[in-house]
Amino acid sequence: MSKPLSLENRDGSINRRALMATAARLGLGAGLAAPMSLLAQSSAANAFKVGWVRPTTGRFASSFAPLYVTGLMALDEINAAGGILGRPIEKVELDDEGAPAKEPGVFKRLQSEQIHYVLGPTGDPQCLASLPTSTAAQMVQACFTNGTKPMDGAVFPYSFVLFHSVQMIADLCVAHFQAKGAKRIGLLVENTSTGEAATAATKATLQRAGLEATTIQVYPLTGASAAPYITNLRKAGTEVILSFLGSTPPAAQVLNAMAEQQWFPPITGHAGLLYESLFDLVPAEALKNASAVCFKGLTWSGSESPAAKQVAFAKKLLTYPDVNAPYNVASGPFYDFLYLLKHVIEQEKTFDSQKIKTALDHVKGFQGMRCKISFTPENHCGVSVDELTIASASSSKDPRSQGSVFRQRLI
């Protein structure tokens, strides 16, 4: 007896010859509609599975959930257009509880299910905890992180970060402060691995500029009050504050402490200062001098409005639930990650993760929704500083923000 033809080719695409042969054995004519049902069943069985690592339980569940909305948008759009090489994307969602200790187990489970592409996790500690396992398994992975280590292609060759680094934030903000004539720069960072990386990056940037931080305040994410840290910044003679606070509670505590002391120096840095919920938690005067690093594609200026493509994206984004921080959601990497995967897989005509990794290493100027994306084998940060700007927090209330998705540029 001859061996039946497989419905799947080696590269994972549908074997059309085997599909029609199977249809013939079932007595289905080529001109009938019935084979389409078989094709649909085969497509579902032949889905392109992508790991989707995020906390669905734990203290980060509600705050991280919106950050995956753009991934859902891309998945819906790509599947509606026929998938990737005829295969629909299927997300395999696993709960990491936002806990670094959970990451190795989560990724070993994905490996056991032969999943070679992963979206997430979010957070630098979570990402770093996942990378040894995902790298050994040759999983192409996109974390949501500002940390510089996951961007090192020589160390983590399968990690591709479609987001700006803490070094870029430091460089852009210090240059902005200098252009405004400020020299006494204070540093406020969270007590995480991202905060540590931000401190090192800022020190290096200041040293190149012939400057030194007036003081470096490391703020605990579980701190009860930011007042002592703001007092220390003020007493050190700080003119401007470079902030690396990535979540709403500490940002709100810092801005409230500034309001209590009636001290409002310019404060800029991480996009944690752009969360829409801050307007309900702090006085408006505390946000008047607040700004953050943004993608140029998600901003407007006096002479330039967002492009039509970004406007359509913003309108669609706001139809999804859980979008409680529109700019921060829109700026995430997952929409562009899935479209970049589609582009490279269809260009290479394979789903082989080793071949796709090699192709990603040489991507140049891929036009994403937020910015152009480029990689080299050594540099796996896909964003350049030329794609970034500094934008005001208070501009989210401007009608031109179109539902708080866009911000007004300050430079």
Buried (B, 14 or more C-beta within 10 A) or exposed (E): EEEEEEBBBEEBBBBEEBBBBBBEEEEBEEEEEEBEEBBEEBBEEBBBBBBBBBBBEBEBBEBBBBBBBBBBBBBEBBBEEEBBBBBBBBBBEBBBBBBBEBBBEBBBBBBEEEBBBBBBBBBBBBBBBBBEBBBEBBBBBBBBBBBBBBBBBEEBBBBBBBBBBBBBBBBBBBBBBBEEEBBBBBBBBBBBBBBBBBBBBBBEBBEEBEBEBBBBBBBEBEBEEBBEBBBBBBEBEBBBBBBBBBBBBBBBBBBBBBBBEEBBBBBBBBBBBBBBBBBEBBBEEBBEBBBBBBBBBBBBEEEEBBEEEBBEBBEEBBEBEEBBBBBBBBBBBBBBBBBBBBBBBEEBEBBBBEBBBBBBBEBEEBEBBBBBBBBEEEBBBBBBBEBBBBBBBBBBEBEEBBBBBBBBBBE
